[in-house]
Amino acid sequence: MISYGIPGEIKVLLNHIYEYKKGIRHLILYTLNKCYEPMATDRLKSQGISYIIREAGKETVNIYFGRKECLDAIRLIITKPLNLLTPEEDFILGALLGYDLRLQCERFCSRKEKRYEIS
């Protein structure tokens, strides 16, 4: 497949879609420039893949896509910017995204300890 003229951000999205369709991952979180949002959502729609879009920054959006069950959980958990997630919410998100469980446990403990440190 020749991919001349396809922006790098869309190439990465296409790889994520490939991994999802092959069953490697059940949920993907991809951050991209807002200018590519229509291209990304058109591709997801054409592939019959469910997705959720959340603002990430002035120029970026987070696109969550994958299995309906995972997206249902995302709708309940991700109700604020990612940097404002509690350690528990952050842990659940990482687990849903398939991040290394050991590293997620370390991250959780570190974030939890920082929360209770005395300034």
Secondary structure as the mmCIF struct_conf table of DSSP 4:
data_model
#
loop_
_struct_conf.conf_type_id
_struct_conf.id
_struct_conf.beg_label_comp_id
_struct_conf.beg_label_asym_id
_struct_conf.beg_label_seq_id
_struct_conf.end_label_comp_id
_struct_conf.end_label_asym_id
_struct_conf.end_label_seq_id
TURN_TY1_P TURN_TY1_P1 TYR A 4 GLY A 5
HELX_RH_AL_P HELX_RH_AL_P1 GLY A 8 LYS A 21
TURN_TY1_P TURN_TY1_P2 LYS A 22 GLY A 23
BEND BEND1 ILE A 24 ILE A 24
BEND BEND2 HIS A 26 HIS A 26
STRN STRN1 LEU A 27 ASN A 33
HELX_RH_3T_P HELX_RH_3T_P1 LYS A 34 TYR A 36
HELX_RH_AL_P HELX_RH_AL_P2 GLU A 37 SER A 46
TURN_TY1_P TURN_TY1_P3 GLN A 47 GLY A 48
STRN STRN2 TYR A 51 GLU A 55
BEND BEND3 GLY A 57 GLU A 59
STRN STRN3 THR A 60 GLY A 66
HELX_RH_AL_P HELX_RH_AL_P3 LYS A 68 ILE A 77
BEND BEND4 LYS A 80 LYS A 80
HELX_RH_3T_P HELX_RH_3T_P2 LEU A 82 LEU A 84
HELX_RH_AL_P HELX_RH_AL_P4 PRO A 87 LEU A 96
TURN_TY1_P TURN_TY1_P4 LEU A 97 GLY A 98
HELX_RH_AL_P HELX_RH_AL_P5 LEU A 101 ARG A 115
TURN_TY1_P TURN_TY1_P5 TYR A 116 TYR A 116
#
